[in-house]
Amino acid sequence: MAAPSSVRALDTPESGELAQLAAVFEDLQYVLRCCEHLVTALGSPDAGPVRVDTDTALVEALWTGALIGYVRCFSGRTKVLSEDDLAALKLDGDVGEFHGMLKKLRDHYASRHVNPREAFTIGAAQSNDGSPTGVAVISAPRPIVDDTTVRLLGRVAYGLSGLVDARMQEAQNRVLGAARQMTPVQLSTLPLVHLSEDPAG
């Protein structure tokens, strides 16, 4: 059977559930891609905590994106994933504690008020008699993410992707069942969505 060139847009509780699952699945895939790029950017763990040639701007951008995408999957508004799902992964270590740390890091890296990269201290230089002679702005860079943390996030995101994918399969069956309850005339009145032949376009 040839792939359709257009479909009818469904607006049912079943289709809404599937759309939310698909959005979370895509977010998890994005997190996985960020983690893959981060492992490359950070280099081998044998080289030390940070390679000399590490692009810290790239690392921060990828890590911030991964954190935002991951935490969004647990949105209380969509309720697609919950912390109970983490236990179902049966991964080694305290995944719940790791999840809590990721939420705090997301708030830190996505802060609208605090610089996540550096902490600043202002100092006054003194002459021999104790009077101030100048001001210094001292910055202390905060440590960037390490390879171990990135790989653990990747394992969690991969496991959650499997859970969401299975739920998407079940949801697709429910959507198809709901569509089959509609008559051809009812389906024909729904908005038409044209599908691109070019997956990239």
Order of alpha helices (4+ residues) and beta strands (2+ residues): beta-alpha-alpha-alpha-alpha-beta-beta-alpha-alpha-beta
